[in-house]
Amino acid sequence: MRYISTRGKAPILSFSDVLLTGLAVDGGLYLPETWPEFSPSEWKSLRGLSYPELAARVMVPFTAPDIDFETLHKICTKAYSCFDHPAIAPLTQIDTDLFVQELFHGPTLAFKDIALQVLAPLFDYVLTQRNDYATIVGATSGDTGSAAIEACRKSKRLSVVILHPKGRTSEVQRRQMTTVIEPNITNLAVEGTFDDCQDLVKALFADIPFRQDMHLSAVNSINWTRIAAQIPYYVQAALTLGAPDREVSFAVPTGNFGNILAAWAARRMGLPIQHLCIGSNRNDILSRFINANDMTIQNVIPSLSPSMDIQVSSNFERLLCELLDRDVVACADIMTHFRTSGHMKVPHTLWENATALFSALALEDEQTQTEIRDLYQRSSYLADPHSVIGIVAGRRFQQKAIPMVAEATAHPAKFPEAIIAATGVHPPLPPHMADLFHRQERYHVVPACEDSIKDAVHTAVQHQKHHH
Ligand SMILES: *Cc1c(COP(=O)(O)O)cnc(C)c1O
């Protein structure tokens, strides 16, 4: 597969190059040149496969010819062996035709493990072939960083620098990052918001000489492979519930639009997905867009679901490009205008097309608490503050006789304060993390300024060369 940029002014790349590149040099995001499509009988042939084999079969059209099925299957098998549930992304029924798919059985208890556990060995594979190294720089509102650090801590070819907004991640999230003290891991606590962190990372990538000197790569959801590695669980859920003979809908607690974009991609590949529901917290830019064609950037307000405290959902650009029938010139114009004016203007027909497939709702923190309690009383199901938003969105937009699957993106023990306040139940950390609050932490506090971040990256790279 070859990849094109949503803004049309970057080179067309192979899978391996897209993996290492992340953001395109024209500021766009990479999309596969064509979409692989599976026929109904091809979907049926995936029924009953183990998760790693299913994942490799769904992903291989995106990785070939650079990475073949055998290699990918091996990587997936190893990657998912550290999950604590054999189904990897199990389904639980909580009401009539309403299901929860648990994506939090990986090492850091959030759905990002599913993609990152595969991404890191793919990096190692390609970098080993090229006898090269890479520096992963990423912004996190909590979960990406810990999942990236956990996935890369054993790599000999990757150095990782993660920016998190100081004081705005949960303590569990912070500790999952800062207690990893391997020499190839650097944690930066930035005095700013998640969007500041994301803008700083974008600025580093926009400095082409710096980016090349430092061998910068990204593992946040602007990296196409993240999206590709999230498609298989939608396939697994849909097949379990009767696809391709039956339609299924999904509800996804959404921040950067990466998870739900993978659902959209599964649909584009021919999976019969009827409807997609976006759940937001009070940072509701996506809900305002779907419900009123109003995508205006507002200030980020911290909420109970910090991984969704986002105003600029980077991956929306991929959907935008598709809804524009890949008119990359128009896409570049709309995105440039959006970033300068803080307001996105899209053609009315495009918005109508989006609302035919997507619904959205936003929950305030108080409602989120109430819903956690109600769900626990009604179905004895403990949902974290992110997951419950997906469940509420799924319930709201459910249609008769079409199974609705709500994606549960974090383990309740990752956000214990909210769960205790809502239900009085203290969700225990799984055994492998029980001593998290006693481990030593290491991080650097830095101002939200480009030069300080560049210095830190430079130091990390020197350090890695020294160890190599
Ligand atoms: C990252 C994350 C989200 C948001 O996912 P996007 O792909 O950014 O939309 C939701 N919930 C949790 C727990 C997360 O870690």
The ligand as an ORCA input file, in Angstrom:
! r2SCAN-3c Opt
* xyz 0 1
  C      -7.316      8.367     23.973
  C      -8.561      8.051     24.707
  C      -9.812      8.433     24.222
  C      -9.976      9.220     22.955
  O      -9.623      8.481     21.817
  P      -9.361      9.248     20.450
  O      -8.825      8.208     19.540
  O      -8.348     10.307     20.756
  O     -10.663      9.806     20.007
  C     -10.931      8.048     24.934
  N     -10.815      7.379     26.097
  C      -9.631      7.015     26.594
  C      -9.594      6.302     27.890
  C      -8.465      7.330     25.918
  O      -7.284      6.944     26.425
*
